[in-house]
Amino acid sequence: MLGAAALLAASPLLGAPDPQPTTRPDEPIIDIHQHTNYSGRSDEQLLRHQKAMGVSYTLLLPAGTPVIRPSTLNGKANGLQASCGGFDTCIAIAKAHPDAYGFYANEVPDLPDAAKTITAQLKQGAIGIGEQKFHVNCDSPYIDGVAEVAKEFKVPVLMHFQQNTYNLNILDFHKTLEKFPTVNFIGHAQTFWGYIDRGYKNTLDLYPKGGVTPGGLTDRLLSDYPNMWADISAGSGLNALTRDHKHAREFLDRHQDKVMYGSDCNDRVGHGPVCQGWLTIRAIRELSNSKTIERKILYENAKRLFKLKNI
């Protein structure tokens, strides 16, 4: 993850950090991407962090079963490579704070019982699947198995695309989108956001800088496939916004009905230059061409996709 302070320094638009809360009660924010035990952060710190950012409702993404196999990089990717908690930790917080937290289902996709495990978690109230962050091809039979469950339960799947590491061969992901037209997929992470630029050639550069040429793979997937959505979380999402402000405004305008706010932030404070989730909220507010677009990205799109009726 690129340091939030570095991203702030590279973005004169955002100016000096403001210590005030980032939202008001009449302007709720849905965070579609957060984790328990993220880099050792306690539950209490997580709750304070989300409140300090001004988030009204948070969706927690669990890690899959810890196993030693190629799909987890022989254990390196257990805990989503960030010591994140499993399903039990997510559902516990959601049950304790039902008005402020929900949760996804998740499992290592090539485990024999992956579909069965995900199904059981969805039956316990999960409203999405993810994040899928494993060393398998993004158009593999394993992702097909996850998509079949998502199709049955009518829930979205959040995918972490990272070159040579997670959900490999993003250039072939259109095949999965075409195979499962009724399943909504949410793109996330370095390679997904690197491809915002049509000129993206050095795919080993996970945080590219400089101007963005419109029409990259990310742009095309969002434009061409009704079931492709975008999660603007993490340093990769923030970098995509702050590297070229003019392009970011145009991109958010084009895809205002598909981009959703997520933090994916392991900070413990919830504001200021070290909190990338907080900086992303600021960037969305300052780079949206209208209040309508801002509210869609921070709230309305997620509410619609995840069918959050009373949030």
C-alpha positions, 0 to 999 in steps of 0.5 A: 500500500502506498503511504497516505502521506505520500499520496497527499504530498503528491496532490496539491488539490487536497491541501492541508489536512482538516481534523474535522469529521468528514460527514454530517448525519444528513449525508451518510457514507457507506464503506464497502471495504473494511477488515477486522484485525487489519494489521493487528488493529483491535475491534475497538480501534476499528469502531473508532476509526470508522466513526472518526472518518464519518462512515455510517455503515461499514461492510466487513470482508473476511479472510478465507480459511488459512491453508498452505497451497499455491492459491494462498501463495503457500500461506503468505496470503492467509489473512488476505496478506494483512492479518485480517480476521475471518468470517466469525470476527466479521459476523460478531461485529455486525451482530453487536452493531447491526445498524452500522455494520454488515459483512461479506462471505469468503473462502479460498476458491479452490478448496473443495468445499469453497462453494459450500462454505460461502453458501453457509455464510450467505445463509447467515446474512452475508450480502456479498462475497469477498474479497477474493484475493487469491493466486488463481486465474480470474477466469478460472473454474474456481472463480466460476464456482464463486460466481455460481453461488453469487448468481444463486444468492444474487450478491456481488463479488469483490475481486482484488486484481494484482499482477502476477499475484492475485486474480491473474490475467485481468485482460481475460476477465471479460470472459467471466463477465460475459459468462455470468451477466447477472452477477455483479463484480466489483473491481479493486486493487493495484492492477484494476486501477493501474489499467485506468490508463490506456497507456499502462504498459509497465504492469509491474508498476502497481502505483503508476504516476503521471497523467492518465490517457482515457480509455484504459481497460478499467474504463472499458470494462465499466463502460461495456459491462453492466455487471462491472462495478468499481471499489475506489478503496486502498492506496491504489484507488486513491492514487488513481484519483490523485495522479491526474485530477482532470482525468479523475473528474471526467472518470467519476462523471462517466462512471458515477453510477458504478464507482463506490467508496471503500476505505480498505484502511488499516489506520487507527485514527480515522483522519489526517494525512496517515489515514488513506480512507479519510483522504479518499473521502476528501478526494471524492468530494473535491473531484466530483463535478457535482453534489449528486455525483459525490452522494452516489459514490459515497452512498447511493451506489452501494445502497443500491447494489447491496440492497441496503433498504434501511441504511 
